[in-house]
């Protein structure tokens, strides 16, 4: 039985690890699967979602992120924090090189032990976790077939990447991305060969459990009447997700739409900052941050009249596709692969990132005529169930893997 070693470096619950698990489940059961990750790189909910036999090993990966944690960076006195920042800034390439040497030595031993037929290295973005690139380079030394996955728009090129990972585009055999926009960015900004890049869209699973909006609303202590209009967002509470722009735009609409409420479901590093910002705007009664919701996302979405996704930087997000599948009226920024899912004025409204005025205008248009906009939700649901179905994902993923026969 051919063996595939699937590797991921990951630190947050998000789309990267969801795509990783979806890919694992999609790969033909004719293959033996071995999973490697950094320590705590996969979360309990990830393991619960894996629906196939596998072996797993956590590795002591070195990275800038793990070094930050090992020195308990955020708990140091301000002077010490400043010194660490200086060290990490001016010696970043050297630190990354030391991490790379450690990781490649570790991967060399692991590859000699398990002898896989194919290495599949999953990155949240590009370059993302550098150890994912180390795995590709080491697999090349062992003449093992090499697949790389990237599911977020490439960031700007850093010196660490230029110096240490300039040969990745030659070393990799196939790159799997979840949107055409990432493919184009890798081609034009990183000079990857078009022939090596395969687009396998983020999948959406069929809703098997139904939805109960009252379950969610009771959990966050909201009593709904007929006049109440609920605007919602689901995802990490971070500045990069555009949540501050969303709150500002909603605050500017408050006088006109007094019967509207904004609910931002999720948690993240900027939760406290956002709460303070809401308080500064005196919007505590109209804007609600319930935190992480442990129930069904379908319950959340079914309670919303309008779903807003204001992110500044994306690949092709699961949260948006879930809203499409739930037949929500959607306003989203036009970043990354989102325009591949939402055609403006067909499946929803698209606005530029970080544009409070455009976001406000789009929300106002929908809140002023919700019934007249429901056809966008119906169109979105149809597209989610066809273009982004999990069945289609399985076919595309295995077709991509067949490009380099095991």
Buried (B, 14 or more C-beta within 10 A) or exposed (E): EBBBBBBBBBBEBBBBBBBBBBBBBBBBEEBBBBBBBBEEBBEEEBEEBBEEEBEEEEBEBBBBBBBEEEBEBEEEEEEEBEEBEEBBEEEBBEBBBEBBEBBBEBBBEBBEEBEBBBBBBBBBBBBBBBBBBBBBBBBBEBEBBBBBBBBBBBBEEBEBBEEBBEEBBEBBBBBBBBBBBBBBBBBEBBEBEEEBBBBBBBBBBEBEEEBBBEBBBEBBEBEBEEEEBBBBBBBBBBBBBBBBBBBBBBBBBBEEBEEBBBBBBBBBEBBEBBBEBBEEBEBEEBBBBBBEBEEBBBBBBBBBBBBBBBBBBBBBBBBBBBBBBBBBBBBBBBBBBBBBBBBBEEBBBBBEBBBBEBBBBBBBEBBEEEEEBBEBBEBBBBBBBEBBBBEBBBEBBBEBBEBEEB
